Amino acid sequence: MAFHEDLAAARIVPVIVIKDATHAVPLAKALVEGGLNILEITLRTAAALDAIAAIAKAVPEAIVGAGTVINAQQFAQAAQAGSRFVVSPGTTEEVVRASHDHQVPILPGIATASDLMRGLSLGLTHFKFFPAETSGGAPAIKTLGGPFPQVKFCPTGGIGPKNLASYLSLSNVVACGGSWMVPSDLNAPDAFEQARSMAREAKGLA
C-alpha cells in the first residue's frame, strides 16, 4: 500500500492538536518545509476537521490524516474532509470496515498480543503501538516481533528526541508518532518558524 511506503519513508509523524483552524495551513507548510510530510491531525478539537480540509486543499505536498478516530461516523467525517489516512487509538471491526468502505488506509492502535491478533484477523499488518512508553516501550515492540514477524509498527505516546532512536532502530518499526516538534502555543509570533526548525531537527534524528 502506498501509504505504508510513505510512512516508512517519513520515519516521523507529527501528532497535531489544532484549536484554531487558521493555524493549520501555516503549520503544515512549516512542518513540510522542515522535512515532515505526513501529518496526523487529532479529532480532539472542534477545529480538527476544518484544519484537515484546509491542509488537504492548500498544502498538496502534505499527506494529511485524522487521528483519534474511534467510530465509523468520525471515519466518514475524516474521509469527507480529505484525510488520506486515519489513525485510531484501538482496533475494532467498525473502524476497519469504515476503512474499506471509504478506501482510506487505517493505522489502528494495539497494546497487546490479543489486540494484534484481532487486527491480523481483520487483514491488517501495520499498527499504531499505543500508548508506547507505558505499554512496554521499545522492548515490548521488539518482543512482539518474535511471534508476529509480519507486523510493522508506528509507536506513539511518550516518544521524543531522547528515546526516538531506541524505537527507530527496531526492524519492525517503520515510523514514530510524536508531538514534540509542534509548538504548544501556535499564537506565538515565531511559532511556525519554531515548528520548521524542530521538524528539521526531528528529521535529522531519524
Contact map, one row per residue, 1 for C-alpha under 8 A:
11111000000000000000000000000000000000000000000000000000000000000000000000000000000000000000000000000000000000000000000000000000000000000000000000000000000000000000000000000000000000000000000000000000000000
11111100000000000000000000000000000000000000000000000000000000000000000000000000000000000000000000000000000000000000000000000000000000000000000000000000000000000000000000000000000000000000000000000000000000
11111110000000000000000000000000000000000000000000000000000000000000000000000000000010000000000000000000100000000000000000000000000000000000000000000000000000000000000000000000000000000000000000000000000000
11111111000000000000000000000000000000000000000000000000000000000000000000000000000000000000000000000000000000000000000000000100000000000000000000000000000000000000000000000000000000000000000000000000000000
11111111100000000000000000000000000000000000000000000000000000000000000000000000000000000000000000000000000000000000000000000000000000000000000000000000000000000000000000000000000000000000000000000000000000
01111111110000000000000000000000000001000000000000000000000000000000000000000000000000000000000000000000000000000000000000000000000000000000000000000000000000000000000000000000000000000000000000000000000000
00111111111110000000000000000000000001000000000000000000000000000000000000000000000000000000000000000000000000000000000000000000000000000000000000000000000000000000000000000110000000000000000000000000000000
00011111111000000000000000000000000000000000000000000000000000000000000000000000000000000000000000000000000000000000000000000000000000000000000000000000000000000000000000000110000000000000000000000000000000
00001111111000000000000000000000000000000000000000000000000000000000000000000000000000000000000000000000000000000000000000000000000000000000000000000000000000000000000000000000000000000000000000000000000000
00000111111110000000000000000000000111000000000000000000000000000000000000000000000000000000000000000000000000000000000000000000000000000000000000000000000000000000000000000010000000000000000000000000000000
00000011111110000000000000000000000000000000000000000000000000000000000000000000000000000000000000000000000000000000000000000000000000000000000000000000000000000000000100000111000000000000000000000000001001
00000010011111000000000000000000000101000000000000000000000000000000000000000000000000000000000000000000000000000000000000000000000000000000000000000000000000000000000000000011110000000000000000000000011001
00000010011111100000000000000000000111110000000000000000000000000000000000000000000000000000000000000000000000000000000000000000000000000000000000000000000000000000000000000011110000000000000000000000000000
00000000000111110000000000000000000101110000000000000000000000000000000000000000000000000000000000000000000000000000000000000000000000000000000000000000000000000000000000000000111111000000000000000000000000
00000000000011111000000000000000000000111100000000000000000000000010000000000000000000000000000000000000000000000000000000000000000000000000000000000000000000000000000000000000111000000000000000000000000000
00000000000001111100000000000000000000111100000000000000000000000000000000000000000000000000000000000000000000000000000000000000000000000000000000000000000000000000000000000000001001000000000000000000000000
00000000000000111110000000000000000000001111100100000000000000000000000000000000000000000000000000000000000000000000000000000000000000000000000000000000000000000000000000000000000000000000000000000000000000
00000000000000011111101100000000000000001100101100100000000000000000000000000000000000000000000000000000000000000000000000000000000000000000000000000000000000000000000000000000000000000000000000000000000000
00000000000000001111100000000000000000000000111100000000000000000000000000000000000000000000000000000000000000000000000000000000000000000000000000000000000000000000000000000000000000000000000000000000000000
00000000000000000111111100000000000000000000001000100000000000000000000000000000000000000000000000000000000000000000000000000000000000000000000000000000000000000000000000000000000000000000000000000000000000
00000000000000000111111100000000000000000000001101100100000000000000000000000000000000000000000000000000000000000000000000000000000000000000000000000000000000000000000000000000000000000000000000000000000000
00000000000000000001111110000000000000000000000000100000000000000000000000000000000000000000000000000000000000000000000000000000000000000000000000000000000000000000000000000000000000000000000000000000000000
00000000000000000101111111100000000000000000000000100000000000000000000000000000000000000000000000000000000000000000000000000000000000000000000000000000000000000000000000000000000000000100000000000000000000
00000000000000000101111111110000000000000000000000110110000000000000000000000000000000000000000000000000000000000000000000000000000000000000000000000000000000000000000000000000000000000000000000000000000000
00000000000000000000011111111000000000000000000000100110011000000000000000000000000000000000000000000000000000000000000000000000000000000000000000000000000000000000000000000000000000000000000000000000000000
00000000000000000000001111111100000000000000000000000000000000000000000000000000000000000000000000000000000000000000000000000000000000000000000000000000000000000000000000000000000000000000000100000000000000
00000000000000000000001111111110000000000000000000000000000000000000000000000000000000000000000000000000000000000000000000000000000000000000000000000000000000000000000000000000000000000000000100100000000000
00000000000000000000000111111111000000100000000000000010001001000000000000000000000000000000000000000000000000000000000000000000000000000000000000000000000000000000000000000000000000000000000000000000000000
00000000000000000000000011111111100000000000000000000000001001000000000000000000000000000000000000000000000000000000000000000000000000000000000000000000000000000000000000000000000000000000000000000000000000
00000000000000000000000001111111110000000000000000000000000000000000000000000000000000000000000000000000000000000000000000000000000000000000000000000000000000000000000000000000000000000000000110110000000000
00000000000000000000000000111111111110000000000000000000000000000000000000000000000000000000000000000000000000000000000000000000000000000000000000000000000000000000000000000000000000000000000000110010000000
00000000000000000000000000011111111110000000000000000000000011000000000000000000000000000000000000000000000000000000000000000000000000000000000000000000000000000000000000000000000000000000000000010000000000
00000000000000000000000000001111111100000000000000000000000000000000000000000000000000000000000000000000000000000000000000000000000000000000000000000000000000000000000000000000000000000000000000010000000000
00000000000000000000000000000111111100000000000000000000000000000000000000000000000000000000000000000000000000000000000000000000000000000000000000000000000000000000000000000000000000000000000000111111001000
00000000000000000000000000000011111110000000000000000000000000000000000000000000000000000000000000000000000000000000000000000000000000000000000000000000000000000000000000000000000000000000000000000011001000
00000000010111000000000000000011111111100000000000000000000000000000000000000000000000000000000000000000000000000000000000000000000000000000000000000000000000000000000000000000000000000000000000000011001000
00000000010010000000000000000011001111100000000000000000000011110000000000000000000000000000000000000000000000000000000000000000000000000000000000000000000000000000000000000000000000000000000000000000000000
00000110010111000000000000000000000111110000000000000000000001111000000000000000000000000000000000000000000000000000000000000000000000000000000000000000000000000000000000000000000000000000000000000000000000
00000000000011110000000000010000000111111000000000000000000001111000000000000000000000000000000000000000000000000000000000000000000000000000000000000000000000000000000000000000000000000000000000000000000000
00000000000011110000000000000000000001111100000000000000000000011110000000000000000000100000000000000000000000000000000000000000000000000000000000000000000000000000000000000000000000000000000000000000000000
00000000000000111100000000000000000000111110000100110000000000011110000000000000000000000000000000000000000000000000000000000000000000000000000000000000000000000000000000000000000000000000000000000000000000
00000000000000111100000000000000000000011111100100000000000000000111100000000000000000000000000000000000000000000000000000000000000000000000000000000000000000000000000000000000000000000000000000000000000000
00000000000000001000000000000000000000001111110110000000000000000111100000000000000000000000000000000000000000000000000000000000000000000000000000000000000000000000000000000000000000000000000000000000000000
00000000000000001000000000000000000000000111110100000000000000000001000000000000000000000000000000000000000000000000000000000000000000000000000000000000000000000000000000000000000000000000000000000000000000
00000000000000001110000000000000000000000111111100000000000000000000000000000000000000000000000000000000000000000000000000000000000000000000000000000000000000000000000000000000000000000000000000000000000000
00000000000000000010000000000000000000000011111110000000000000000000000000000000000000000000000000000000000000000000000000000000000000000000000000000000000000000000000000000000000000000000000000000000000000
00000000000000000111100000000000000000000000111111100000000000000000000000000000000000000000000000000000000000000000000000000000000000000000000000000000000000000000000000000000000000000000000000000000000000
00000000000000001110100000000000000000001111111111110000000000000000000000000000000000000000000000000000000000000000000000000000000000000000000000000000000000000000000000000000000000000000000000000000000000
00000000000000000000000000000000000000000010011111111000000000000000000000001100100000000000000000000000000000000000000000000000000000000000000000000000000000000000000000000000000000000000000000000000000000
00000000000000000000100000000000000000000000001111111100000000000000000000000000100000000000000000000000000000000000000000000000000000000000000000000000000000000000000000000000000000000000000000000000000000
00000000000000000101111110000000000000001000001111111110000000000000000000000000000000000000000000000000000000000000000000000000000000000000000000000000000000000000000000000000000000000000000000000000000000
00000000000000000000000100000000000000001000000111111111000000011100000000000100111000000000000000000000000000000000000000000000000000000000000000000000000000000000000000000000000000000000000000000000000000
00000000000000000000000000000000000000000000000011111111100000000000000000000000111000000000000000000000000000000000000000000000000000000000000000000000000000000000000000000000000000000000000000000000000000
00000000000000000000100110000000000000000000000001111111111000000000000000000000000000000000000000000000000000000000000000000000000000000000000000000000000000000000000000000000000000000000000000000000000000
00000000000000000000000110010000000000000000000000111111111101010000000000000000000000000000000000000000000000000000000000000000000000000000000000000000000000000000000000000000000000000000000000000000000000
00000000000000000000000000000000000000000000000000011111111101110000000000000000111000000000000000000000000000000000000000000000000000000000000000000000000000000000000000000000000000000000000000000000000000
00000000000000000000000000000000000000000000000000001111111100000000000000000000000000000000000000000000000000000000000000000000000000000000000000000000000000000000000000000000000000000000000000000000000000
00000000000000000000000010000000000000000000000000000111111100000000000000000000000000000000000000000000000000000000000000000000000000000000000000000000000000000000000000000000000000000000000000000000000000
00000000000000000000000010011000000000000000000000000111111111000000000000000000000000000000000000000000000000000000000000000000000000000000000000000000000000000000000000000000000000000000000000000000000000
00000000000000000000000000000000000000000000000000000011111111100000000000000000000000000000000000000000000000000000000000000000000000000000000000000000000000000000000000000000000000000000000000000000000000
00000000000000000000000000000001000010000000000000000000001111100000000000000000000000000000000000000000000000000000000000000000000000000000000000000000000000000000000000000000000000000000000000000000000000
00000000000000000000000000011001000011100000000000000011001111110000000000000000000000000000000000000000000000000000000000000000000000000000000000000000000000000000000000000000000000000000000000000000000000
00000000000000000000000000000000000011100000000000000001000111111000000000000000000100000000000000000000000000000000000000000000000000000000000000000000000000000000000000000000000000000000000000000000000000
00000000000000000000000000000000000011111000000000010011000001111100000000000000011110000000000000000000000000000000000000000000000000000000000000000000000000000000000000000000000000000000000000000000000000
00000000000000000000000000000000000001111000000000010000000000111110000000000100011111100000000000000000000000000000000000000000000000000000000000000000000000000000000000000000000000000000000000000000000000
00000000000000000000000000000000000000011110000000010000000000011111100000000100001011100000000000000000000000000000000000000000000000000000000000000000000000000000000000000000000000000000000000000000000000
00000000000000100000000000000000000000011110000000000000000000001111100000000000000001111000000000000000000000000000000000000000000000000000000000000000000000000000000000000000000000000000000000000000000000
00000000000000000000000000000000000000000111000000000000000000000111110000000000000000111000000000000000000000000000000000000000000000000000000000000000000000000000000000000000000000000000000000000000000000
00000000000000000000000000000000000000000110000000000000000000000111111001100000000001111000001000000000000000000000000000000000000000000000000000000000000000000000000000000000000000000000000000000000000000
00000000000000000000000000000000000000000000000000000000000000000001111101100000000000011100001000000000000000000000000000000000000000000000000000000000000000000000000000000000000000000000000000000000000000
00000000000000000000000000000000000000000000000000000000000000000000111111100000000000000000011000000000000000000000000000000000000000000000000000000000000000000000000000000000000000000000000000000000000000
00000000000000000000000000000000000000000000000000000000000000000000011111110000000000000000011001000000000000000000000000000000000000000000000000000000000000000000000000000000000000000000000000000000000000
00000000000000000000000000000000000000000000000000000000000000000000001111111000000000000000000000000000000000000000000000000000000000000000000000000000000000000000000000000000000000000000000000000000000000
00000000000000000000000000000000000000000000000000000000000000000000111111111100000000000000000000000000000000000000000000000000000000000000000000000000000000000000000000000000000000000000000000000000000000
00000000000000000000000000000000000000000000000000000000000000000000111111111110000001000000001001100000000000000000000000000000000000000000000000000000000000000000000000000000000000000000000000000000000000
00000000000000000000000000000000000000000000000000000000000000000000000111111111000000000000000001000100000000000000000000000000000000000000000000000000000000000000000000000000000000000000000000000000000000
00000000000000000000000000000000000000000000000010000000000000000000000011111111100000000000000000000000000000000000000000000000000000000000000000000000000000000000000000000000000000000000000000000000000000
00000000000000000000000000000000000000000000000010010000000000001100000001111111111001000000000000000000000000000000000000000000000000000000000000000000000000000000000000000000000000000000000000000000000000
00000000000000000000000000000000000000000000000000000000000000000000000000111111111100000000000000000101000000000000000000000000000000000000000000000000000000000000000000000000000000000000000000000000000000
00000000000000000000000000000000000000000000000000000000000000000000000000011111111000000000000000000000000000000000000000000000000000000000000000000000000000000000000000000000000000000000000000000000000000
00000000000000000000000000000000000000000000000011011001000000000000000000001111111000000000000000000000000000000000000000000000000000000000000000000000000000000000000000000000000000000000000000000000000000
00000000000000000000000000000000000000000000000000011001000000011000000000000111111100000000000000000000000000000000000000000000000000000000000000000000000000000000000000000000000000000000000000000000000000
00000000000000000000000000000000000000000000000000011001000000011100000000000111111111000000000000000001000000000000000000000000000000000000000000000000000000000000000000000000000000000000000000000000000000
00000000000000000000000000000000000000000000000000000000000000111000000000000010011111000000000000000001100000000000000000000000000000000000000000000000000000000000000000000000000000000000000000000000000000
00100000000000000000000000000000000000000000000000000000000000011100000000000000001111100000000000000001111000000000000000000000000000000000000000000000000000000000000000000000000000000000000000000000000000
00000000000000000000000000000000000000000000000000000000000000001110100000100100001111110000000000000001111000000000000000000000000000000000000000000000000000000000000000000000000000000000000000000000000000
00000000000000000000000000000000000000010000000000000000000000001111100000000000000011111000000000000000011110000000000000000001000000000000000000000000000000000000000000000000000000000000000000000000000000
00000000000000000000000000000000000000000000000000000000000000000011110000000000000001111110001000000000011110000000000000000001000000000000000000000000000000000000000000000000000000000000000000000000000000
00000000000000000000000000000000000000000000000000000000000000000011110000000000000000111110000000000000000111000000000000000001010000000000000000000000000000000000000000000000000000000000000000000000000000
00000000000000000000000000000000000000000000000000000000000000000000010000000000000000011111000000000000000111000000000000000000000000000000000000000000000000000000000000000000000000000000000000000000000000
00000000000000000000000000000000000000000000000000000000000000000000000000000000000000011111101100000000000111000010011000000000000000000000000000000000000000000000000000000000000000000000000000000000000000
00000000000000000000000000000000000000000000000000000000000000000000000000000000000000000111111100000000000000000000001000000000000000000000000000000000000000000000000000000000000000000000000000000000000000
00000000000000000000000000000000000000000000000000000000000000000000000000000000000000000011111110000000000000000000000001000000000000000000000000000000000000000000000000000000000000000000000000000000000000
00000000000000000000000000000000000000000000000000000000000000000000001100000000000000000001111111000000000000000000000000000000000000000000000000000000000000000000000000000000000000000000000000000000000000
00000000000000000000000000000000000000000000000000000000000000000000111100100000000000010011111111100000000000000000000000000000000000000000000000000000000000000000000000000000000000000000000000000000000000
00000000000000000000000000000000000000000000000000000000000000000000000000000000000000000011111111110000010000000000000001000000000000000000000000000000000000000000000000000000000000000000000000000000000000
00000000000000000000000000000000000000000000000000000000000000000000000000000000000000000000111111111000000000000000000000000000000000000000000000000000000000000000000000000000000000000000000000000000000000
00000000000000000000000000000000000000000000000000000000000000000000000100110000000000000000011111111100000000000000000000000000000000000000000000000000000000000000000000000000000000000000000000000000000000
00000000000000000000000000000000000000000000000000000000000000000000000000100000000000000000001111111111110000000000000000000000000000000000000000000000000000000000000000000000000000000000000000000000000000
00000000000000000000000000000000000000000000000000000000000000000000000000000000000000000000000111111111100000000000000000000000000000000000000000000000000000000000000000000000000000000000000000000000000000
00000000000000000000000000000000000000000000000000000000000000000000000000000000000000000000000011111110000000000000000000000000000000000000000000000000000000000000000000000000000000000000000000000000000000
00000000000000000000000000000000000000000000000000000000000000000000000000010010000000000000000001111111000000000000000000000000000000000000000000000000000000000000000000000000000000000000000000000000000000
00000000000000000000000000000000000000000000000000000000000000000000000000000000000000000000000000111111100000000000000000000000000000000000000000000000000000000000000000000000000000000000000000000000000000
00000000000000000000000000000000000000000000000000000000000000000000000000000010001111000000000000110111110000000000000000000000000000000000000000000000000000000000000000000000000000000000000000000000000000
00100000000000000000000000000000000000000000000000000000000000000000000000000000000111000000000000110011111000000000000000000000000000000000000000000000000000000000000000000000000000000000000000000000000000
00000000000000000000000000000000000000000000000000000000000000000000000000000000000011110000000100100001111100000000000000000000000000000000000000000000000000000000000000000000000000000000000000000000000000
00000000000000000000000000000000000000000000000000000000000000000000000000000000000011110000000000000000111110000000000000000111000000000000000000000000000000000000000000000000000000000000000000000000000000
00000000000000000000000000000000000000000000000000000000000000000000000000000000000000111110000000000000011111000000000000000111000000000000000000000000000000000000000000000000000000000000000000000000000000
00000000000000000000000000000000000000000000000000000000000000000000000000000000000000111110000000000000001111100000000000000011110000000000000000000000000000000000000000000000000000000000000000000000000000
00000000000000000000000000000000000000000000000000000000000000000000000000000000000000001110000000000000000111110011000000000011110000000000000000000000000000000000000000000000000000000000000000000000000000
00000000000000000000000000000000000000000000000000000000000000000000000000000000000000000000000000000000000011111011000000000000111100100000000000000000000000000000000000000000000000000000000000000000000000
00000000000000000000000000000000000000000000000000000000000000000000000000000000000000000000000000000000000001111111000000000000000000000000000000000000000000000000000000000000000000000000000000000000000000
00000000000000000000000000000000000000000000000000000000000000000000000000000000000000000000000000000000000000111111100000000000000000000000000100000000000000000000000000000000000000000000000000000000000000
00000000000000000000000000000000000000000000000000000000000000000000000000000000000000000000000000000000000000011111110000000000000000000000000000000000000000000000000000000000000000000000000000000000000000
00000000000000000000000000000000000000000000000000000000000000000000000000000000000000000010000000000000000001111111111000000000000000000000000000000000000000000000000000000000000000000000000000000000000000
00000000000000000000000000000000000000000000000000000000000000000000000000000000000000000000000000000000000001111111111100000000000000000000000000000000000000000000000000000000000000000000000000000000000000
00000000000000000000000000000000000000000000000000000000000000000000000000000000000000000000000000000000000000001111111110000000000000000000000000000000000000000000000000000000000000000000000000000000000000
00000000000000000000000000000000000000000000000000000000000000000000000000000000000000000010000000000000000000000111111111000000000000000000000000000000000000000000000000000000000000000000000000000000000000
00000000000000000000000000000000000000000000000000000000000000000000000000000000000000000011000000000000000000000011111111111000000000000000000000000000000000000000000000000000000000000000000000000000000000
00000000000000000000000000000000000000000000000000000000000000000000000000000000000000000000000000000000000000000001111111111000000000000000000000000000000000000000000000000000000000000000000000000000000000
00000000000000000000000000000000000000000000000000000000000000000000000000000000000000000000000000000000000000000000111111110000000000000000000000000000000000000000000000000000000000000000000000000000000000
00000000000000000000000000000000000000000000000000000000000000000000000000000000000000000000100100000000000000000000011111110000000000000000000000000000000000000000000000000000000000000000000000000000000000
00000000000000000000000000000000000000000000000000000000000000000000000000000000000000000000000000000000000000000000001111111000000000000000000000000000000000000000000000000000000000000000000000000000000000
00000000000000000000000000000000000000000000000000000000000000000000000000000000000000000000000000000000000000000000001111111110000000000000000000000000000000000000000000000000000000000000000000000000000000
00000000000000000000000000000000000000000000000000000000000000000000000000000000000000000000000000000000000000000000001100111110000000000000000000000111000000000000000000000000000000000000000000000000000000
00010000000000000000000000000000000000000000000000000000000000000000000000000000000000000000000000000000001100000000000000011111000000000000000000000011110000000000000000000000000000000000000000000000000000
00000000000000000000000000000000000000000000000000000000000000000000000000000000000000000000000000000000001111000000000000011111100000000000000000000011110000000000000000000000000000000000000000000000000000
00000000000000000000000000000000000000000000000000000000000000000000000000000000000000111000000000000000001111000000000000000111110000000000000000000000111100000000000000000000000000000000000000000000000000
00000000000000000000000000000000000000000000000000000000000000000000000000000000000000000000000000000000000011100000000000000011111100000000100000000000111100000000000000000000000000000000000000000000000000
00000000000000000000000000000000000000000000000000000000000000000000000000000000000000001000000000000000000011100000000000000001111100100000000000000000001110000000000000000000000000000000000000000000000000
00000000000000000000000000000000000000000000000000000000000000000000000000000000000000000000000000000000000000100000000000000000111111100000000000000000001111000000000000000000000000000000000000000000000000
00000000000000000000000000000000000000000000000000000000000000000000000000000000000000000000000000000000000000100000000000000000111111111100000000000000001111100000000000000000000000000000000000000000000000
00000000000000000000000000000000000000000000000000000000000000000000000000000000000000000000000000000000000000000000000000000000001111111100000000000000000011100000000000000000000000000000000000000000000000
00000000000000000000000000000000000000000000000000000000000000000000000000000000000000000000000000000000000000000000000000000000001111111000000000000000000011000000000000000000000000000000000000000000000000
00000000000000000000000000000000000000000000000000000000000000000000000000000000000000000000000000000000000000100000000000000000011111111001000000000000000000000000000000000000000000000000000000000000000000
00000000000000000000000000000000000000000000000000000000000000000000000000000000000000000000000000000000000000000000000000000000000111111111100000000000000000000000000000000000000000000000000000000000000000
00000000000000000000000000000000000000000000000000000000000000000000000000000000000000000000000000000000000000000000000000000000000111111111100000000000000000000000001000000000000000000000000000000000000000
00000000000000000000000000000000000000000000000000000000000000000000000000000000000000000000000000000000000000000000000000000000000110011111110000000000000000000000011001000000000000000000000000000000000000
00000000000000000000000000000000000000000000000000000000000000000000000000000000000000000000000000000000000000000000000000000000000000011111111000000000000000000000000000000000000000000000000000000000000000
00000000000000000000000000000000000000000000000000000000000000000000000000000000000000000000000000000000000000000000000000000000000000111111111100000000000000000000000000000000000000000000000000000000000000
00000000000000000000000000000000000000000000000000000000000000000000000000000000000000000000000000000000000000000000000000000000100000011111111110000000100000000000000000010000000000000000000000000000000000
00000000000000000000000000000000000000000000000000000000000000000000000000000000000000000000000000000000000000000000000000000000000000000111111111000000000000000000000001010000000000000000000000000000000000
00000000000000000000000000000000000000000000000000000000000000000000000000000000000000000000000000000000000000000000000000000000000000000011111111000000000000000000000000000000000000000000000000000000000000
00000000000000000000000000000000000000000000000000000000000000000000000000000000000000000000000000000000000000001000000000000000000000000001111111111000000000000000000000000000000000000000000000000000000000
00000000000000000000000000000000000000000000000000000000000000000000000000000000000000000000000000000000000000000000000000000000000000000000111111111110000000000000000000010000000000000000000000000000000000
00000000000000000000000000000000000000000000000000000000000000000000000000000000000000000000000000000000000000000000000000000000000000000000011111111000000000000000000000000000000000000000000000000000000000
00000000000000000000000000000000000000000000000000000000000000000000000000000000000000000000000000000000000000000000000000000000000000000000000111111000000000000000000000000000000000000000000000000000000000
00000000000000000000000000000000000000000000000000000000000000000000000000000000000000000000000000000000000000000000000000000000000000000000000111111110000000000000000000000000000000000000000000000000000000
00000000000000000000000000000000000000000000000000000000000000000000000000000000000000000000000000000000000000000000000000000000000000000000000111111110000000000000000000010000000000000000000000000000000000
00000000000000000000000000000000000000000000000000000000000000000000000000000000000000000000000000000000000000000000000000001000000000000000000010011111000000000000000000000000000000000000000000000000000000
00000000000000000000000000000000000000000000000000000000000000000000000000000000000000000000000000000000000000000000000000001110000000000000000010011111100000000000000000010000000000000000000000000000000000
00000000000000000000000000000000000000000000000000000000000000000000000000000000000000000000000000000000000000000000000000001110000000000000000000000111110000000000000000011100000000000000000000000000000000
00000000000000000000000000000000000000000000000000000000000000000000000000000000000000000000000000000000000000000000000000000111100000000000100000000011111000000000000000011110000000000000000000000000000000
00000000000000000000000000000000000000000000000000000000000000000000000000000000000000000000000000000000000000000000000000000111100000000000000000000001111100000000000000001111100000000000000000000000000000
00000000000000000000000000000000000000000000000000000000000000000000000000000000000000000000000000000000000000000000000000000001111100000000000000000000111110000000001000001011100000000000000000000000000000
00000000000000000000000000000000000000000000000000000000000000000000000000000000000000000000000000000000000000000000000000000001111100000000000000000000011111100000000000000001110000000000000000000000000000
00000000000000000000000000000000000000000000000000000000000000000000000000000000000000000000000000000000000000000000000000000000011111000000000000000000001111100000000000000000110000000000000000000000000000
00000000000000000000000000000000000000000000000000000000000000000000000000000000000000000000000000000000000000000000000000000000001111000000000000000000000111110000000000000000010000000000000000000000000000
00000000000000000000000000000000000000000000000000000000000000000000000000000000000000000000000000000000000000000000000000000000000110000000000000000000000111111111000000000001110000000000000000000000000000
00000000000000000000000000000000000000000000000000000000000000000000000000000000000000000000000000000000000000000000000000000000000000000000000000000000000001111111000000000000011100000000000000000000000000
00000000000000000000000000000000000000000000000000000000000000000000000000000000000000000000000000000000000000000000000000000000000000000000000000000000000000111111100000000000000000000000000000000000010010
00000000000000000000000000000000000000000000000000000000000000000000000000000000000000000000000000000000000000000000000000000000000000000000000000000000000000111111100000000000000000000000000000000000000000
00000000000000000000000000000000000000000000000000000000000000000000000000000000000000000000000000000000000000000000000000000000000000000000000000000000000000111111111000000000000000000000000000000000000000
00000000000000000000000000000000000000000000000000000000000000000000000000000000000000000000000000000000000000000000000000000000000000000000000000000000000000111111111100000001000000000000000000000000000011
00000000000000000000000000000000000000000000000000000000000000000000000000000000000000000000000000000000000000000000000000000000000000000000000000000000000000001111111110000000000000000000000000000000000011
00000000000000000000000000000000000000000000000000000000000000000000000000000000000000000000000000000000000000000000000000000000000000000100000000000000000000000011111111000000000000000000000000000000000000
00000000000000000000000000000000000000000000000000000000000000000000000000000000000000000000000000000000000000000000000000000000000000001100000000000000001000000011111111001001000000000000000000000000000000
00000000001000000000000000000000000000000000000000000000000000000000000000000000000000000000000000000000000000000000000000000000000000000000000000000000000000000001111111101111000000000000000000000000000001
00000000000000000000000000000000000000000000000000000000000000000000000000000000000000000000000000000000000000000000000000000000000000000000000000000000000000000000111111101000000000000000000000000000000000
00000000000000000000000000000000000000000000000000000000000000000000000000000000000000000000000000000000000000000000000000000000000000000100010000000000000000000000011111111000000000000000000000000000000000
00000000000000000000000000000000000000000000000000000000000000000000000000000000000000000000000000000000000000000000000000000000000000000000000000000000000000000000000111111100000000000000000000000000000000
00000000000000000000000000000000000000000000000000000000000000000000000000000000000000000000000000000000000000000000000000000000000000000000110010001011100000000000000001111100000000000000000000000000000000
00000000000000000000000000000000000000000000000000000000000000000000000000000000000000000000000000000000000000000000000000000000000000000000000000000001111000000000001111111111000000000000000000000000000000
00000011001000000000000000000000000000000000000000000000000000000000000000000000000000000000000000000000000000000000000000000000000000000000000000000001110000000000000100111111000000000000000000000000000000
00000011011110000000000000000000000000000000000000000000000000000000000000000000000000000000000000000000000000000000000000000000000000000000000000000000111000000000000100001111100000000000000000000000000000
00000000001110000000000000000000000000000000000000000000000000000000000000000000000000000000000000000000000000000000000000000000000000000000000000000000011100100001001100001111110000000000000000000000000000
00000000000111100000000000000000000000000000000000000000000000000000000000000000000000000000000000000000000000000000000000000000000000000000000000000000011110100000000000000011111000000000000000000000000000
00000000000111100000000000000000000000000000000000000000000000000000000000000000000000000000000000000000000000000000000000000000000000000000000000000000000111110000000000000001111110000000000000000000000000
00000000000001110000000000000000000000000000000000000000000000000000000000000000000000000000000000000000000000000000000000000000000000000000000000000000000000010000000000000000111111000000000000000000000000
00000000000001000000000000000000000000000000000000000000000000000000000000000000000000000000000000000000000000000000000000000000000000000000000000000000000000010000000000000000011111100000000000000100000000
00000000000001000000000000000000000000000000000000000000000000000000000000000000000000000000000000000000000000000000000000000000000000000000000000000000000000000000000000000000011111100000000000100110010000
00000000000001010000000000000000000000000000000000000000000000000000000000000000000000000000000000000000000000000000000000000000000000000000000000000000000000000000000000000000001111110000000000100110000000
00000000000000000000000000000000000000000000000000000000000000000000000000000000000000000000000000000000000000000000000000000000000000000000000000000000000000000000000000000000000111111100001101100000000000
00000000000000000000000000000000000000000000000000000000000000000000000000000000000000000000000000000000000000000000000000000000000000000000000000000000000000000000000000000000000001111100000000000000000000
00000000000000000000000000000000000000000000000000000000000000000000000000000000000000000000000000000000000000000000000000000000000000000000000000000000000000000000000000000000000000111111001000000000000000
00000000000000000000001000000000000000000000000000000000000000000000000000000000000000000000000000000000000000000000000000000000000000000000000000000000000000000000000000000000000000111111001100000000000000
00000000000000000000000000000000000000000000000000000000000000000000000000000000000000000000000000000000000000000000000000000000000000000000000000000000000000000000000000000000000000001111101000000000000000
00000000000000000000000000000000000000000000000000000000000000000000000000000000000000000000000000000000000000000000000000000000000000000000000000000000000000000000000000000000000000001111111000000000000000
00000000000000000000000000000000000000000000000000000000000000000000000000000000000000000000000000000000000000000000000000000000000000000000000000000000000000000000000000000000000000000011111100000000000000
00000000000000000000000000000000000000000000000000000000000000000000000000000000000000000000000000000000000000000000000000000000000000000000000000000000000000000000000000000000000000000001111111000000000000
00000000000000000000000000000000000000000000000000000000000000000000000000000000000000000000000000000000000000000000000000000000000000000000000000000000000000000000000000000000000000101111111111100000000000
00000000000000000000000001100100000000000000000000000000000000000000000000000000000000000000000000000000000000000000000000000000000000000000000000000000000000000000000000000000000000100100111111110000000000
00000000000000000000000000000100000000000000000000000000000000000000000000000000000000000000000000000000000000000000000000000000000000000000000000000000000000000000000000000000000000000000011111111000000000
00000000000000000000000000000000000000000000000000000000000000000000000000000000000000000000000000000000000000000000000000000000000000000000000000000000000000000000000000000000000000100000011111111100000000
00000000000000000000000000100110010000000000000000000000000000000000000000000000000000000000000000000000000000000000000000000000000000000000000000000000000000000000000000000000000011100000001111111110000000
00000000000000000000000000000111110000000000000000000000000000000000000000000000000000000000000000000000000000000000000000000000000000000000000000000000000000000000000000000000000000000000000111111111000000
00000000000000000000000000000000010000000000000000000000000000000000000000000000000000000000000000000000000000000000000000000000000000000000000000000000000000000000000000000000000000000000000011111111100000
00000000000000000000000000000000010000000000000000000000000000000000000000000000000000000000000000000000000000000000000000000000000000000000000000000000000000000000000000000000000111000000000001111111110000
00000000000000000000000000000010011100000000000000000000000000000000000000000000000000000000000000000000000000000000000000000000000000000000000000000000000000000000000000000000000011000000000000111111111000
00000000000000000000000000000000011100000000000000000000000000000000000000000000000000000000000000000000000000000000000000000000000000000000000000000000000000000000000000000000000000000000000000011111111100
00000000000000000000000000000000000000000000000000000000000000000000000000000000000000000000000000000000000000000000000000000000000000000000000000000000000000000000000000000000000000000000000000001111111110
00000000000100000000000000000000000000000000000000000000000000000000000000000000000000000000000000000000000000000000000000000000000000000000000000000000000000001000000000000000000010000000000000000111111111
00000000001100000000000000000000011100000000000000000000000000000000000000000000000000000000000000000000000000000000000000000000000000000000000000000000000000000000000000000000000000000000000000000011111111
00000000000000000000000000000000000000000000000000000000000000000000000000000000000000000000000000000000000000000000000000000000000000000000000000000000000000000000000000000000000000000000000000000001111111
00000000000000000000000000000000000000000000000000000000000000000000000000000000000000000000000000000000000000000000000000000000000000000000000000000000000000001001100000000000000000000000000000000000111111
00000000001100000000000000000000000000000000000000000000000000000000000000000000000000000000000000000000000000000000000000000000000000000000000000000000000000000001100100000000000000000000000000000000011111
